Amino acid sequence: MKIGIFGGSFDPIHLGHINAIQEVKLALSLDKIIVVPAFLSPHKVSASLDVDARLKCVKLALEDYPDVTVSAYEVEQEKQVYSFDTLQYFKSRYPDDDIVLIIGTDQYINFDKWYKYQAILDMFTVVVVNRYHESVNIDAPFITIDMPIFELSSTLIRTRMNNNAPFRHLVPPEVYSYLKENK
């Protein structure tokens, strides 16, 4: 099997994330994608939504996608977990399968600052989703997936939530209901 690993803060998950998941799955003929919400990203100081709310929203958003699963691996560690360690965990669970790491251009730009980034490149295929129409020159060994773009970010959604501005159209209906009900 060919398995994609897509991690992130998902603070909150939005339609742009789901679009990226589906486009990469299609472009690379992946058998499945495992979405891994971070307990706390090593590249961020904090998250707006608490970890349980982020995990719940990701599960709600992806429950109707049969080839996409949500893993609470990083959340269950209750600490920052590096992508290298997460990839090692999944490689131990799926030793005979090809593991592909999926990242955005924002992460690609800082990839050389990641913990054990060279080991990740040596052991796994890393796919960069070109999502912001940026003219980022992505070099080998990275693989680039250009896709229809949603100019959307979790930051925009949080800003709208904090300002009581409309955001219903930016997240899956289940996520919107959860966020509104749980304030």
Phi and psi in degrees as a GROMACS rama.xvg file:
@    title "Ramachandran Plot"
@    xaxis  label "Phi"
@    yaxis  label "Psi"
@TYPE xy
-115.051  117.925  LYS-2
-119.111  130.664  ILE-3
-97.0672  139.087  GLY-4
-113.495  121.598  ILE-5
-125.421  105.677  PHE-6
-106.606  167.085  GLY-7
164.742  175.684  GLY-8
-75.8454  -36.8284  SER-9
49.9313  63.4735  PHE-10
-118.563  64.455  ASP-11
-97.829  171.478  PRO-12
-64.4421  145.582  ILE-13
-140.725  178.245  HIS-14
-63.5527  -27.7045  LEU-15
-63.3575  -39.9727  GLY-16
-62.4039  -45.891  HIS-17
-65.4689  -39.6941  ILE-18
-59.6743  -45.7803  ASN-19
-60.5716  -44.522  ALA-20
-57.8989  -49.4791  ILE-21
-68.0696  -40.677  GLN-22
-66.8331  -41.3821  GLU-23
-67.5853  -42.3716  VAL-24
-57.3362  -44.9218  LYS-25
-68.4531  -49.2723  LEU-26
-61.8643  -35.3266  ALA-27
-104.286  3.71748  LEU-28
52.267  47.1378  SER-29
-73.4552  144.152  LEU-30
-77.2622  -34.024  ASP-31
-160.022  160.392  LYS-32
-124.672  134.385  ILE-33
-107.633  120.177  ILE-34
-95.9616  128.088  VAL-35
-123.425  94.4756  VAL-36
-65.4502  138.267  PRO-37
-79.483  144.775  ALA-38
-63.9884  -51.5318  PHE-39
-156.229  120.774  LEU-40
-60.5649  136.172  SER-41
-61.1496  -16.3173  PRO-42
-100.489  5.7055  HIS-43
-130.501  153.579  LYS-44
-84.0986  -38.9488  VAL-45
-157.682  173.684  SER-46
-123.062  151.13  ALA-47
-72.3713  -47.4468  SER-48
-85.9368  144.218  LEU-49
-69.2493  162.062  ASP-50
-60.9536  -38.5446  VAL-51
-65.5488  -39.3445  ASP-52
-66.6293  -41.518  ALA-53
-63.3069  -44.3954  ARG-54
-62.8228  -44.296  LEU-55
-61.1302  -44.8368  LYS-56
-62.3368  -41.4834  CYS-57
-62.9526  -44.27  VAL-58
-62.2017  -44.2345  LYS-59
-61.8126  -43.6254  LEU-60
-65.8118  -29.8876  ALA-61
-109.583  3.88986  LEU-62
-63.5201  -23.4577  GLU-63
-95.3899  10.9988  ASP-64
-109.356  99.8042  TYR-65
-63.56  -26.921  PRO-66
-97.1702  14.883  ASP-67
-123.577  126.047  VAL-68
-119.522  157.166  THR-69
-111.201  129.51  VAL-70
-110.412  133.345  SER-71
-94.0672  16.8548  ALA-72
-50.4919  -54.0869  TYR-73
-69.0723  -37.6736  GLU-74
-61.3157  -42.4832  VAL-75
-66.5858  -20.0856  GLU-76
-74.0771  -20.1434  GLN-77
55.0327  35.9665  GLU-78
-162.754  170.816  LYS-79
-62.9954  134.96  GLN-80
-125.16  132.295  VAL-81
-79.9075  147.971  TYR-82
-56.7171  -37.7379  SER-83
-55.475  -45.6857  PHE-84
-67.4543  -38.7345  ASP-85
-64.0611  -43.6984  THR-86
-63.9226  -38.9177  LEU-87
-62.2904  -41.0605  GLN-88
-59.2551  -48.9918  TYR-89
-69.9795  -32.4487  PHE-90
-65.4195  -34.4298  LYS-91
-71.0641  -30.6319  SER-92
-77.7269  -31.4436  ARG-93
-127.913  64.5812  TYR-94
-64.5473  -24.6214  PRO-95
-98.3146  4.03262  ASP-96
-105.614  158.195  ASP-97
-84.9594  126.975  ASP-98
-106.984  129.342  ILE-99
-119.157  128.169  VAL-100
-92.1111  130.886  LEU-101
-109.299  124.242  ILE-102
-134.098  164.563  ILE-103
-96.1046  170.444  GLY-104
-61.6777  -31.3385  THR-105
-61.9768  -36.0645  ASP-106
-78.5985  -34.5688  GLN-107
-58.2827  -43.1943  TYR-108
-57.3514  -32.9079  ILE-109
-108.446  14.1352  ASN-110
-59.2506  -33.0348  PHE-111
-69.7743  -5.43466  ASP-112
-99.3972  -4.5712  LYS-113
-69.8097  150.282  TRP-114
-63.3956  124.039  TYR-115
54.2932  41.5354  LYS-116
-60.4019  -38.2728  TYR-117
-67.1129  -37.276  GLN-118
-64.6493  -37.983  ALA-119
-60.1965  -46.925  ILE-120
-64.7683  -34.2732  LEU-121
-72.0247  -29.6611  ASP-122
-103.987  -21.8398  MET-123
-135.537  156.227  PHE-124
-81.3344  133.031  THR-125
-116.385  123.055  VAL-126
-107.614  130.878  VAL-127
-106.247  121.72  VAL-128
-87.3421  114.367  VAL-129
-82.0205  98.6873  ASN-130
-113.971  -5.99631  ARG-131
-120.399  19.6583  TYR-132
54.9487  25.6069  HIS-133
-77.3427  148.431  GLU-134
-93.9841  65.3881  SER-135
-90.8182  126.62  VAL-136
-83.974  108.866  ASN-137
-99.9556  120.421  ILE-138
-99.9959  158.191  ASP-139
-61.319  147.303  ALA-140
-89.0033  7.26428  PRO-141
-67.5063  147.542  PHE-142
-107.814  138.525  ILE-143
-107.418  136.026  THR-144
-117.727  112.586  ILE-145
-89.9964  136.612  ASP-146
-143.916  164.157  MET-147
-56.8274  133.012  PRO-148
-104.642  137.983  ILE-149
-103.336  115.812  PHE-150
-77.7556  84.571  GLU-151
-148.593  145.463  LEU-152
-146.043  157.545  SER-153
-63.9832  -32.9386  SER-154
-60.4395  -44.4642  THR-155
-59.9106  -43.4251  LEU-156
-64.7844  -44.7221  ILE-157
-61.1442  -41.318  ARG-158
-60.8208  -45.0134  THR-159
-65.55  -40.1593  ARG-160
-61.1619  -45.8131  MET-161
-66.0351  -27.5402  ASN-162
-100.918  11.0585  ASN-163
53.3139  36.197  ASN-164
-96.7429  156.532  ALA-165
-60.9264  136.079  PRO-166
-143.304  1.79049  PHE-167
-53.6624  -38.6718  ARG-168
-75.9099  -4.48997  HIS-169
-102.549  -11.5227  LEU-170
-129.794  158.776  VAL-171
-60.0268  149.36  PRO-172
-54.3063  -39.09  PRO-173
-64.9987  -37.1843  GLU-174
-69.8625  -42.9401  VAL-175
-58.6015  -47.8765  TYR-176
-59.7924  -44.4197  SER-177
-62.0098  -46.9165  TYR-178
-64.0279  -41.7955  LEU-179
-67.1977  -43.5561  LYS-180
-65.7805  -33.9008  GLU-181
-102.155  8.12568  ASN-182
